[in-house]
Amino acid sequence: MRHPFLFREAGDRRALQPPGRRLARPLRHRHDRGAARRHEGGRGSLVAQAAPAVPDAASPRRPSPGRAPQPRTDGGDDAQGGASASMSRSDSARAARQPTILYTLGALDIGGTEMRSLQLFTELRRRHPSLPIHLYVQSQRRGPLDAKFVDLGVSVIRGYTGWPALRHFWQVCRQVRPDIVHTCIGTTNGFMLFAAFLCGIPDRICHFSTTVDGRTSLVGRLKAQVGLLLARAFSTHLVGVADACRAQIWRPDGKWRTIYRGLAAEAPQAAAAGRAGRRRILVLARIHPQKNHLRPVPIFEALRRRAPDLPVILEYVGPGQEEHVDALRRRIAASPEAEWIELSGPTRTPLDTLRGADLLLLPSQWEGLPGVVLEALSVGTPVVASDLPGVREIAQRADGIRLVPTHAPDECWVDAIVAALAGPAREHVRASFAAAPAFHMETYVAGFEDLWGLPRTTHAASSQAAATRLRLPG
């Protein structure tokens, strides 16, 4: 006897195919069936409704979720009625090709994955205004980006962490009935994809944002390994922000694709202006052990010992938990160079902050494809960063990055900083990034259009730039 969870609905006797069997079939061939099923019934209370996106005049109108297309009742003649019915069927068929996306994030805080997702949705909404997107967030707490996503017409669904999340996500999948589940929450992806498999979701995408999990406890590492095994078994596609992310998955080649994060290059006149007077070394990141937040202080002390007359300051910009911020404050207070170190907190305009810096310092313990490095290069700011696989992939395609082993002596970091401050002009760095199409917004969006089976579109450069200059809420 087959388990009832292996069927989409009660009474449906069609068993699911094994997870690996669906990969070879293009996504766009499976959207009609899912869209037709979504029109059979209404949404449940688990789904938080957002303001629907308004399609433009050239886009076919898609019926609201849970409502079947209504026939015209204007009393026209048979010919008009037949034409109307024909147009209704045509519009319905065209609308059915739009997949419903269920996208997952850990929280809607100001972070790399969250900001890139917001930029992606902004651009997709311009190109595909009627695309239905539901965002499952593993947090009951509202974050600073909640309103931004809701303004885009994305319905935000509040979820849970730990084992309760598995059952809750299964219930959400049963009610939303998406065509595609796209998970972006680390090794927890595997558990979510398992729940999606039980619900019969045809396309299950596991998206890796880092090259390592970073957990240190025995239980944490065990959960991570189980999550990776589930992701390998129950995903139809594996996606990474860098080629190096595939090292987490055993034999991923049959399902793997890399989609680099992208943004638009800054205009030359905007990137040329730096800050006059003192040189400014910027640490733009979360105050967190992953970012190695205490390490810049001894590096800066070594720089001041080598060049005591160099007018340079070290500035921290970014959010952080109270315990980590307090530890950083204590370390700065104990430094003999404390008067030259600033702790500024989060910024609403990261590109403007980078434009006013002479150098970006990123001594992270691990990363995926750090968006802050792309942003720095786009405005012409040179970068000194840990020699990590994702950063190395950027350095292979664009100038302006100097790599240093994470645990190298402070003097090695100082050598790289001095060389970067005397290195190529900002305009050269910006032009080099502009010539690297792998990190452009157009390439980034096209990768998701292919992944989700959407028609390929192009958009004006001004829209690309607008998508990357999102101002964060205060």
NUMI-929651 format. One record per residue (C-alpha): x, y, z; residue in three letters. Coordinates in steps of 0.05 Angstrom, whole numbers, plus 5000, padded with zeros to 4 digits. Example, Ala and Ser with C-alpha at 12.3 -4.5 7.8 and 13.67 -1.06 7.14 Angstrom:
# residues 2
{c1->5246	c2->4910	c3->5156	code->ala};
{c1->5273	c2->4979	c3->5143	code->ser};
This chain:
# residues 474
{c1->5000	c2->5000	c3->5000	code->met};
{c1->5027	c2->5067	c3->4980	code->arg};
{c1->5036	c2->5120	c3->5033	code->his};
{c1->4983	c2->5175	c3->5026	code->pro};
{c1->5035	c2->5230	c3->5034	code->phe};
{c1->5065	c2->5209	c3->4967	code->leu};
{c1->5004	c2->5237	c3->4930	code->phe};
{c1->4987	c2->5309	c3->4918	code->arg};
{c1->4914	c2->5301	c3->4938	code->glu};
{c1->4870	c2->5248	c3->4970	code->ala};
{c1->4846	c2->5200	c3->4917	code->gly};
{c1->4901	c2->5217	c3->4867	code->asp};
{c1->4930	c2->5149	c3->4848	code->arg};
{c1->4989	c2->5175	c3->4809	code->arg};
{c1->5053	c2->5160	c3->4846	code->ala};
{c1->5110	c2->5210	c3->4844	code->leu};
{c1->5171	c2->5195	c3->4802	code->gln};
{c1->5237	c2->5187	c3->4838	code->pro};
{c1->5270	c2->5255	c3->4849	code->pro};
{c1->5326	c2->5245	c3->4799	code->gly};
{c1->5279	c2->5226	c3->4741	code->arg};
{c1->5250	c2->5296	c3->4730	code->arg};
{c1->5315	c2->5333	c3->4717	code->leu};
{c1->5319	c2->5322	c3->4642	code->ala};
{c1->5249	c2->5352	c3->4629	code->arg};
{c1->5248	c2->5428	c3->4621	code->pro};
{c1->5212	c2->5466	c3->4676	code->leu};
{c1->5166	c2->5502	c3->4627	code->arg};
{c1->5133	c2->5437	c3->4606	code->his};
{c1->5104	c2->5424	c3->4675	code->arg};
{c1->5072	c2->5491	c3->4692	code->his};
{c1->5005	c2->5482	c3->4658	code->asp};
{c1->4984	c2->5424	c3->4703	code->arg};
{c1->5005	c2->5460	c3->4767	code->gly};
{c1->4969	c2->5524	c3->4747	code->ala};
{c1->4905	c2->5487	c3->4730	code->ala};
{c1->4905	c2->5454	c3->4798	code->arg};
{c1->4916	c2->5520	c3->4834	code->arg};
{c1->4851	c2->5547	c3->4804	code->his};
{c1->4810	c2->5490	c3->4834	code->glu};
{c1->4808	c2->5516	c3->4905	code->gly};
{c1->4824	c2->5575	c3->4950	code->gly};
{c1->4884	c2->5590	c3->4994	code->arg};
{c1->4886	c2->5570	c3->5066	code->gly};
{c1->4901	c2->5614	c3->5126	code->ser};
{c1->4975	c2->5596	c3->5126	code->leu};
{c1->4989	c2->5642	c3->5067	code->val};
{c1->4996	c2->5716	c3->5082	code->ala};
{c1->4967	c2->5755	c3->5024	code->gln};
{c1->5006	c2->5812	c3->4994	code->ala};
{c1->4984	c2->5866	c3->4946	code->ala};
{c1->4981	c2->5833	c3->4878	code->pro};
{c1->5027	c2->5857	c3->4823	code->ala};
{c1->4993	c2->5897	c3->4769	code->val};
{c1->5010	c2->5871	c3->4699	code->pro};
{c1->5024	c2->5920	c3->4645	code->asp};
{c1->4982	c2->5928	c3->4583	code->ala};
{c1->5024	c2->5880	c3->4542	code->ala};
{c1->5021	c2->5824	c3->4593	code->ser};
{c1->4964	c2->5773	c3->4596	code->pro};
{c1->4922	c2->5779	c3->4658	code->arg};
{c1->4930	c2->5719	c3->4704	code->arg};
{c1->4870	c2->5699	c3->4747	code->pro};
{c1->4879	c2->5710	c3->4821	code->ser};
{c1->4901	c2->5648	c3->4860	code->pro};
{c1->4842	c2->5605	c3->4878	code->gly};
{c1->4793	c2->5638	c3->4829	code->arg};
{c1->4775	c2->5609	c3->4762	code->ala};
{c1->4768	c2->5656	c3->4702	code->pro};
{c1->4698	c2->5685	c3->4700	code->gln};
{c1->4659	c2->5684	c3->4634	code->pro};
{c1->4634	c2->5750	c3->4606	code->arg};
{c1->4561	c2->5767	c3->4620	code->thr};
{c1->4554	c2->5831	c3->4579	code->asp};
{c1->4496	c2->5802	c3->4537	code->gly};
{c1->4534	c2->5804	c3->4471	code->gly};
{c1->4514	c2->5762	c3->4410	code->asp};
{c1->4538	c2->5691	c3->4398	code->asp};
{c1->4596	c2->5714	c3->4354	code->ala};
{c1->4620	c2->5761	c3->4408	code->gln};
{c1->4610	c2->5708	c3->4461	code->gly};
{c1->4649	c2->5657	c3->4420	code->gly};
{c1->4705	c2->5706	c3->4409	code->ala};
{c1->4705	c2->5725	c3->4482	code->ser};
{c1->4707	c2->5652	c3->4503	code->ala};
{c1->4764	c2->5639	c3->4454	code->ser};
{c1->4803	c2->5698	c3->4481	code->met};
{c1->4790	c2->5675	c3->4552	code->ser};
{c1->4816	c2->5606	c3->4537	code->arg};
{c1->4877	c2->5636	c3->4502	code->ser};
{c1->4892	c2->5682	c3->4560	code->asp};
{c1->4882	c2->5626	c3->4609	code->ser};
{c1->4930	c2->5581	c3->4571	code->ala};
{c1->4982	c2->5636	c3->4568	code->arg};
{c1->4974	c2->5651	c3->4642	code->ala};
{c1->4980	c2->5577	c3->4659	code->ala};
{c1->5051	c2->5578	c3->4633	code->arg};
{c1->5070	c2->5625	c3->4691	code->gln};
{c1->5097	c2->5580	c3->4747	code->pro};
{c1->5082	c2->5593	c3->4820	code->thr};
{c1->5146	c2->5601	c3->4860	code->ile};
{c1->5154	c2->5584	c3->4934	code->leu};
{c1->5220	c2->5615	c3->4955	code->tyr};
{c1->5251	c2->5606	c3->5024	code->thr};
{c1->5297	c2->5650	c3->5066	code->leu};
{c1->5319	c2->5646	c3->5138	code->gly};
{c1->5299	c2->5717	c3->5157	code->ala};
{c1->5288	c2->5784	c3->5124	code->leu};
{c1->5347	c2->5819	c3->5155	code->asp};
{c1->5399	c2->5860	c3->5118	code->ile};
{c1->5446	c2->5806	c3->5093	code->gly};
{c1->5478	c2->5785	c3->5028	code->gly};
{c1->5428	c2->5730	c3->5008	code->thr};
{c1->5368	c2->5772	c3->5029	code->glu};
{c1->5391	c2->5834	c3->4991	code->met};
{c1->5408	c2->5795	c3->4928	code->arg};
{c1->5340	c2->5761	c3->4931	code->ser};
{c1->5306	c2->5829	c3->4938	code->leu};
{c1->5344	c2->5856	c3->4878	code->gln};
{c1->5327	c2->5794	c3->4838	code->leu};
{c1->5252	c2->5799	c3->4854	code->phe};
{c1->5253	c2->5874	c3->4837	code->thr};
{c1->5281	c2->5860	c3->4768	code->glu};
{c1->5236	c2->5799	c3->4756	code->leu};
{c1->5175	c2->5839	c3->4775	code->arg};
{c1->5193	c2->5890	c3->4721	code->arg};
{c1->5201	c2->5835	c3->4669	code->arg};
{c1->5146	c2->5787	c3->4691	code->his};
{c1->5095	c2->5830	c3->4728	code->pro};
{c1->5045	c2->5773	c3->4738	code->ser};
{c1->5094	c2->5721	c3->4764	code->leu};
{c1->5065	c2->5694	c3->4830	code->pro};
{c1->5119	c2->5690	c3->4884	code->ile};
{c1->5109	c2->5666	c3->4955	code->his};
{c1->5165	c2->5677	c3->5006	code->leu};
{c1->5171	c2->5628	c3->5064	code->tyr};
{c1->5212	c2->5659	c3->5121	code->val};
{c1->5238	c2->5615	c3->5177	code->gln};
{c1->5226	c2->5669	c3->5229	code->ser};
{c1->5165	c2->5697	c3->5265	code->gln};
{c1->5203	c2->5763	c3->5274	code->arg};
{c1->5192	c2->5819	c3->5224	code->arg};
{c1->5257	c2->5842	c3->5192	code->gly};
{c1->5277	c2->5909	c3->5161	code->pro};
{c1->5265	c2->5882	c3->5091	code->leu};
{c1->5193	c2->5857	c3->5102	code->asp};
{c1->5160	c2->5919	c3->5073	code->ala};
{c1->5206	c2->5918	c3->5013	code->lys};
{c1->5185	c2->5848	c3->4993	code->phe};
{c1->5111	c2->5861	c3->5006	code->val};
{c1->5115	c2->5924	c3->4963	code->asp};
{c1->5137	c2->5880	c3->4905	code->leu};
{c1->5072	c2->5839	c3->4911	code->gly};
{c1->5106	c2->5780	c3->4945	code->val};
{c1->5065	c2->5743	c3->4997	code->ser};
{c1->5107	c2->5732	c3->5060	code->val};
{c1->5092	c2->5668	c3->5099	code->ile};
{c1->5118	c2->5664	c3->5170	code->arg};
{c1->5150	c2->5597	c3->5187	code->gly};
{c1->5190	c2->5564	c3->5242	code->tyr};
{c1->5259	c2->5536	c3->5256	code->thr};
{c1->5278	c2->5467	c3->5278	code->gly};
{c1->5234	c2->5405	c3->5270	code->trp};
{c1->5167	c2->5444	c3->5273	code->pro};
{c1->5188	c2->5478	c3->5208	code->ala};
{c1->5186	c2->5412	c3->5170	code->leu};
{c1->5112	c2->5398	c3->5184	code->arg};
{c1->5093	c2->5471	c3->5176	code->his};
{c1->5129	c2->5476	c3->5109	code->phe};
{c1->5094	c2->5412	c3->5086	code->trp};
{c1->5027	c2->5445	c3->5103	code->gln};
{c1->5046	c2->5508	c3->5066	code->val};
{c1->5065	c2->5467	c3->5004	code->cys};
{c1->4998	c2->5432	c3->5007	code->arg};
{c1->4960	c2->5498	c3->5008	code->gln};
{c1->5002	c2->5540	c3->4960	code->val};
{c1->5013	c2->5483	c3->4911	code->arg};
{c1->5074	c2->5515	c3->4878	code->pro};
{c1->5105	c2->5490	c3->4814	code->asp};
{c1->5175	c2->5506	c3->4840	code->ile};
{c1->5204	c2->5505	c3->4911	code->val};
{c1->5269	c2->5544	c3->4914	code->his};
{c1->5305	c2->5539	c3->4981	code->thr};
{c1->5361	c2->5586	c3->5003	code->cys};
{c1->5373	c2->5569	c3->5077	code->ile};
{c1->5437	c2->5530	c3->5078	code->gly};
{c1->5439	c2->5456	c3->5095	code->thr};
{c1->5367	c2->5462	c3->5122	code->thr};
{c1->5349	c2->5462	c3->5048	code->asn};
{c1->5350	c2->5386	c3->5047	code->gly};
{c1->5296	c2->5379	c3->5100	code->phe};
{c1->5251	c2->5430	c3->5065	code->met};
{c1->5260	c2->5395	c3->4998	code->leu};
{c1->5241	c2->5329	c3->5030	code->phe};
{c1->5176	c2->5360	c3->5053	code->ala};
{c1->5165	c2->5388	c3->4983	code->ala};
{c1->5177	c2->5319	c3->4953	code->phe};
{c1->5124	c2->5289	c3->4999	code->leu};
{c1->5075	c2->5341	c3->4973	code->cys};
{c1->5090	c2->5324	c3->4900	code->gly};
{c1->5122	c2->5390	c3->4882	code->ile};
{c1->5152	c2->5376	c3->4813	code->pro};
{c1->5212	c2->5422	c3->4815	code->asp};
{c1->5254	c2->5427	c3->4878	code->arg};
{c1->5315	c2->5473	c3->4876	code->ile};
{c1->5370	c2->5474	c3->4929	code->cys};
{c1->5410	c2->5539	c3->4927	code->his};
{c1->5477	c2->5543	c3->4963	code->phe};
{c1->5502	c2->5612	c3->4985	code->ser};
{c1->5567	c2->5591	c3->5019	code->thr};
{c1->5622	c2->5542	c3->5006	code->thr};
{c1->5621	c2->5512	c3->5077	code->val};
{c1->5567	c2->5504	c3->5129	code->asp};
{c1->5608	c2->5533	c3->5187	code->gly};
{c1->5577	c2->5493	c3->5244	code->arg};
{c1->5627	c2->5469	c3->5296	code->thr};
{c1->5588	c2->5426	c3->5345	code->ser};
{c1->5580	c2->5352	c3->5334	code->leu};
{c1->5504	c2->5356	c3->5331	code->val};
{c1->5508	c2->5415	c3->5283	code->gly};
{c1->5555	c2->5379	c3->5236	code->arg};
{c1->5512	c2->5317	c3->5238	code->leu};
{c1->5450	c2->5357	c3->5219	code->lys};
{c1->5488	c2->5390	c3->5164	code->ala};
{c1->5510	c2->5324	c3->5134	code->gln};
{c1->5439	c2->5296	c3->5137	code->val};
{c1->5413	c2->5360	c3->5104	code->gly};
{c1->5464	c2->5353	c3->5048	code->leu};
{c1->5444	c2->5280	c3->5036	code->leu};
{c1->5371	c2->5299	c3->5033	code->leu};
{c1->5386	c2->5357	c3->4986	code->ala};
{c1->5424	c2->5310	c3->4939	code->arg};
{c1->5368	c2->5258	c3->4941	code->ala};
{c1->5306	c2->5301	c3->4936	code->phe};
{c1->5327	c2->5362	c3->4894	code->ser};
{c1->5316	c2->5366	c3->4820	code->thr};
{c1->5367	c2->5422	c3->4812	code->his};
{c1->5427	c2->5443	c3->4853	code->leu};
{c1->5449	c2->5516	c3->4847	code->val};
{c1->5509	c2->5552	c3->4876	code->gly};
{c1->5530	c2->5625	c3->4878	code->val};
{c1->5600	c2->5601	c3->4860	code->ala};
{c1->5631	c2->5539	c3->4828	code->asp};
{c1->5665	c2->5524	c3->4894	code->ala};
{c1->5598	c2->5512	c3->4928	code->cys};
{c1->5591	c2->5445	c3->4892	code->arg};
{c1->5645	c2->5416	c3->4938	code->ala};
{c1->5591	c2->5408	c3->4991	code->gln};
{c1->5552	c2->5357	c3->4949	code->ile};
{c1->5576	c2->5288	c3->4930	code->trp};
{c1->5576	c2->5281	c3->4854	code->arg};
{c1->5531	c2->5340	c3->4838	code->pro};
{c1->5548	c2->5347	c3->4763	code->asp};
{c1->5483	c2->5318	c3->4737	code->gly};
{c1->5441	c2->5370	c3->4773	code->lys};
{c1->5489	c2->5428	c3->4784	code->trp};
{c1->5490	c2->5497	c3->4755	code->arg};
{c1->5526	c2->5560	c3->4779	code->thr};
{c1->5489	c2->5627	c3->4777	code->ile};
{c1->5535	c2->5683	c3->4798	code->tyr};
{c1->5503	c2->5741	c3->4834	code->arg};
{c1->5500	c2->5803	c3->4791	code->gly};
{c1->5492	c2->5878	c3->4793	code->leu};
{c1->5501	c2->5936	c3->4746	code->ala};
{c1->5567	c2->5973	c3->4740	code->ala};
{c1->5568	c2->6045	c3->4764	code->glu};
{c1->5573	c2->6102	c3->4715	code->ala};
{c1->5646	c2->6127	c3->4708	code->pro};
{c1->5631	c2->6196	c3->4737	code->gln};
{c1->5597	c2->6165	c3->4798	code->ala};
{c1->5655	c2->6119	c3->4813	code->ala};
{c1->5711	c2->6169	c3->4805	code->ala};
{c1->5698	c2->6212	c3->4866	code->ala};
{c1->5730	c2->6186	c3->4930	code->gly};
{c1->5738	c2->6218	c3->4999	code->arg};
{c1->5789	c2->6275	c3->5004	code->ala};
{c1->5837	c2->6280	c3->5063	code->gly};
{c1->5848	c2->6219	c3->5105	code->arg};
{c1->5850	c2->6150	c3->5072	code->arg};
{c1->5793	c2->6106	c3->5094	code->arg};
{c1->5796	c2->6031	c3->5101	code->ile};
{c1->5726	c2->6003	c3->5104	code->leu};
{c1->5700	c2->5939	c3->5136	code->val};
{c1->5630	c2->5932	c3->5108	code->leu};
{c1->5600	c2->5868	c3->5136	code->ala};
{c1->5559	c2->5839	c3->5192	code->arg};
{c1->5594	c2->5841	c3->5260	code->ile};
{c1->5599	c2->5765	c3->5265	code->his};
{c1->5653	c2->5712	c3->5275	code->pro};
{c1->5642	c2->5687	c3->5204	code->gln};
{c1->5666	c2->5755	c3->5180	code->lys};
{c1->5727	c2->5751	c3->5227	code->asn};
{c1->5704	c2->5818	c3->5256	code->his};
{c1->5761	c2->5825	c3->5308	code->leu};
{c1->5817	c2->5812	c3->5258	code->arg};
{c1->5819	c2->5881	c3->5224	code->pro};
{c1->5840	c2->5915	c3->5289	code->val};
{c1->5909	c2->5881	c3->5296	code->pro};
{c1->5919	c2->5888	c3->5221	code->ile};
{c1->5906	c2->5963	c3->5226	code->phe};
{c1->5953	c2->5968	c3->5286	code->glu};
{c1->6008	c2->5936	c3->5245	code->ala};
{c1->5995	c2->5985	c3->5188	code->leu};
{c1->6000	c2->6044	c3->5236	code->arg};
{c1->6066	c2->6018	c3->5264	code->arg};
{c1->6095	c2->6013	c3->5194	code->arg};
{c1->6069	c2->6081	c3->5171	code->ala};
{c1->6053	c2->6123	c3->5232	code->pro};
{c1->6048	c2->6187	c3->5190	code->asp};
{c1->5998	c2->6157	c3->5140	code->leu};
{c1->5931	c2->6193	c3->5149	code->pro};
{c1->5886	c2->6131	c3->5149	code->val};
{c1->5827	c2->6109	c3->5191	code->ile};
{c1->5791	c2->6042	c3->5198	code->leu};
{c1->5715	c2->6044	c3->5196	code->glu};
{c1->5667	c2->5987	c3->5212	code->tyr};
{c1->5599	c2->5992	c3->5179	code->val};
{c1->5547	c2->5938	c3->5188	code->gly};
{c1->5496	c2->5907	c3->5235	code->pro};
{c1->5511	c2->5856	c3->5288	code->gly};
{c1->5486	c2->5820	c3->5350	code->gln};
{c1->5497	c2->5856	c3->5415	code->glu};
{c1->5547	c2->5806	c3->5442	code->glu};
{c1->5591	c2->5810	c3->5380	code->his};
{c1->5587	c2->5886	c3->5377	code->val};
{c1->5605	c2->5892	c3->5451	code->asp};
{c1->5665	c2->5847	c3->5441	code->ala};
{c1->5688	c2->5891	c3->5383	code->leu};
{c1->5679	c2->5954	c3->5424	code->arg};
{c1->5723	c2->5925	c3->5479	code->arg};
{c1->5777	c2->5906	c3->5430	code->arg};
{c1->5776	c2->5975	c3->5399	code->ile};
{c1->5780	c2->6008	c3->5468	code->ala};
{c1->5841	c2->5966	c3->5485	code->ala};
{c1->5877	c2->5985	c3->5420	code->ser};
{c1->5931	c2->6039	c3->5421	code->pro};
{c1->5901	c2->6063	c3->5355	code->glu};
{c1->5830	c2->6070	c3->5382	code->ala};
{c1->5825	c2->6143	c3->5361	code->glu};
{c1->5834	c2->6122	c3->5289	code->trp};
{c1->5780	c2->6068	c3->5290	code->ile};
{c1->5706	c2->6083	c3->5280	code->glu};
{c1->5645	c2->6038	c3->5291	code->leu};
{c1->5589	c2->6068	c3->5250	code->ser};
{c1->5533	c2->6015	c3->5251	code->gly};
{c1->5490	c2->5996	c3->5190	code->pro};
{c1->5484	c2->6038	c3->5128	code->thr};
{c1->5424	c2->6051	c3->5085	code->arg};
{c1->5466	c2->6065	c3->5023	code->thr};
{c1->5522	c2->6013	c3->5017	code->pro};
{c1->5544	c2->6036	c3->4948	code->leu};
{c1->5553	c2->6108	c3->4972	code->asp};
{c1->5592	c2->6082	c3->5032	code->thr};
{c1->5638	c2->6042	c3->4987	code->leu};
{c1->5646	c2->6100	c3->4940	code->arg};
{c1->5673	c2->6142	c3->4997	code->gly};
{c1->5724	c2->6089	c3->5018	code->ala};
{c1->5795	c2->6080	c3->4992	code->asp};
{c1->5796	c2->6005	c3->5005	code->leu};
{c1->5750	c2->5949	c3->5026	code->leu};
{c1->5779	c2->5900	c3->5077	code->leu};
{c1->5746	c2->5831	c3->5081	code->leu};
{c1->5783	c2->5780	c3->5126	code->pro};
{c1->5725	c2->5730	c3->5128	code->ser};
{c1->5732	c2->5659	c3->5153	code->gln};
{c1->5686	c2->5634	c3->5097	code->trp};
{c1->5642	c2->5662	c3->5043	code->glu};
{c1->5603	c2->5642	c3->4982	code->gly};
{c1->5606	c2->5697	c3->4929	code->leu};
{c1->5610	c2->5760	c3->4973	code->pro};
{c1->5565	c2->5813	c3->4943	code->gly};
{c1->5602	c2->5868	c3->4979	code->val};
{c1->5663	c2->5853	c3->4936	code->val};
{c1->5622	c2->5860	c3->4873	code->leu};
{c1->5593	c2->5925	c3->4899	code->glu};
{c1->5662	c2->5952	c3->4915	code->ala};
{c1->5689	c2->5936	c3->4846	code->leu};
{c1->5628	c2->5966	c3->4813	code->ser};
{c1->5645	c2->6034	c3->4843	code->val};
{c1->5720	c2->6027	c3->4833	code->gly};
{c1->5740	c2->6012	c3->4905	code->thr};
{c1->5799	c2->5962	c3->4910	code->pro};
{c1->5792	c2->5902	c3->4955	code->val};
{c1->5838	c2->5864	c3->5002	code->val};
{c1->5804	c2->5799	c3->5021	code->ala};
{c1->5816	c2->5729	c3->5049	code->ser};
{c1->5839	c2->5679	c3->4996	code->asp};
{c1->5773	c2->5641	c3->4994	code->leu};
{c1->5746	c2->5601	c3->4934	code->pro};
{c1->5687	c2->5648	c3->4919	code->gly};
{c1->5730	c2->5711	c3->4923	code->val};
{c1->5782	c2->5676	c3->4879	code->arg};
{c1->5730	c2->5665	c3->4825	code->glu};
{c1->5716	c2->5740	c3->4824	code->ile};
{c1->5790	c2->5757	c3->4822	code->ala};
{c1->5798	c2->5712	c3->4761	code->gln};
{c1->5748	c2->5755	c3->4722	code->arg};
{c1->5760	c2->5826	c3->4748	code->ala};
{c1->5818	c2->5868	c3->4771	code->asp};
{c1->5824	c2->5905	c3->4837	code->gly};
{c1->5827	c2->5847	c3->4886	code->ile};
{c1->5887	c2->5826	c3->4927	code->arg};
{c1->5881	c2->5759	c3->4963	code->leu};
{c1->5914	c2->5741	c3->5029	code->val};
{c1->5909	c2->5674	c3->5066	code->pro};
{c1->5860	c2->5683	c3->5123	code->thr};
{c1->5909	c2->5664	c3->5178	code->his};
{c1->5970	c2->5698	c3->5148	code->ala};
{c1->6011	c2->5743	c3->5194	code->pro};
{c1->5988	c2->5815	c3->5201	code->asp};
{c1->6048	c2->5840	c3->5161	code->glu};
{c1->6024	c2->5801	c3->5100	code->cys};
{c1->5957	c2->5837	c3->5104	code->trp};
{c1->5994	c2->5904	c3->5112	code->val};
{c1->6035	c2->5889	c3->5049	code->asp};
{c1->5971	c2->5877	c3->5009	code->ala};
{c1->5937	c2->5940	c3->5037	code->ile};
{c1->5997	c2->5985	c3->5020	code->val};
{c1->6000	c2->5955	c3->4950	code->ala};
{c1->5925	c2->5964	c3->4939	code->ala};
{c1->5926	c2->6037	c3->4962	code->leu};
{c1->5981	c2->6050	c3->4912	code->ala};
{c1->5950	c2->6006	c3->4858	code->gly};
{c1->5907	c2->6018	c3->4796	code->pro};
{c1->5862	c2->6079	c3->4792	code->ala};
{c1->5789	c2->6072	c3->4812	code->arg};
{c1->5767	c2->6081	c3->4740	code->glu};
{c1->5809	c2->6021	c3->4719	code->his};
{c1->5778	c2->5978	c3->4773	code->val};
{c1->5708	c2->6000	c3->4754	code->arg};
{c1->5720	c2->5988	c3->4679	code->ala};
{c1->5748	c2->5919	c3->4693	code->ser};
{c1->5686	c2->5900	c3->4731	code->phe};
{c1->5641	c2->5928	c3->4676	code->ala};
{c1->5677	c2->5882	c3->4627	code->ala};
{c1->5661	c2->5820	c3->4668	code->ala};
{c1->5591	c2->5798	c3->4643	code->pro};
{c1->5588	c2->5739	c3->4691	code->ala};
{c1->5571	c2->5788	c3->4748	code->phe};
{c1->5521	c2->5833	c3->4710	code->his};
{c1->5449	c2->5838	c3->4730	code->met};
{c1->5427	c2->5817	c3->4660	code->glu};
{c1->5465	c2->5751	c3->4666	code->thr};
{c1->5439	c2->5740	c3->4737	code->tyr};
{c1->5366	c2->5749	c3->4718	code->val};
{c1->5374	c2->5707	c3->4655	code->ala};
{c1->5401	c2->5650	c3->4697	code->gly};
{c1->5338	c2->5650	c3->4740	code->phe};
{c1->5293	c2->5656	c3->4680	code->glu};
{c1->5325	c2->5593	c3->4650	code->asp};
{c1->5322	c2->5558	c3->4717	code->leu};
{c1->5249	c2->5573	c3->4729	code->trp};
{c1->5227	c2->5563	c3->4657	code->gly};
{c1->5208	c2->5636	c3->4645	code->leu};
{c1->5212	c2->5669	c3->4577	code->pro};
{c1->5279	c2->5704	c3->4568	code->arg};
{c1->5273	c2->5779	c3->4570	code->thr};
{c1->5319	c2->5839	c3->4567	code->thr};
{c1->5313	c2->5905	c3->4603	code->his};
{c1->5343	c2->5974	c3->4598	code->ala};
{c1->5408	c2->5988	c3->4634	code->ala};
{c1->5373	c2->6041	c3->4675	code->ser};
{c1->5327	c2->5988	c3->4705	code->ser};
{c1->5387	c2->5945	c3->4721	code->gln};
{c1->5420	c2->6002	c3->4758	code->ala};
{c1->5356	c2->6018	c3->4795	code->ala};
{c1->5351	c2->5946	c3->4818	code->ala};
{c1->5420	c2->5949	c3->4850	code->thr};
{c1->5412	c2->6017	c3->4884	code->arg};
{c1->5358	c2->5996	c3->4932	code->leu};
{c1->5358	c2->6040	c3->4993	code->arg};
{c1->5350	c2->6003	c3->5058	code->leu};
{c1->5297	c2->6022	c3->5108	code->pro};
{c1->5319	c2->6063	c3->5167	code->gly};
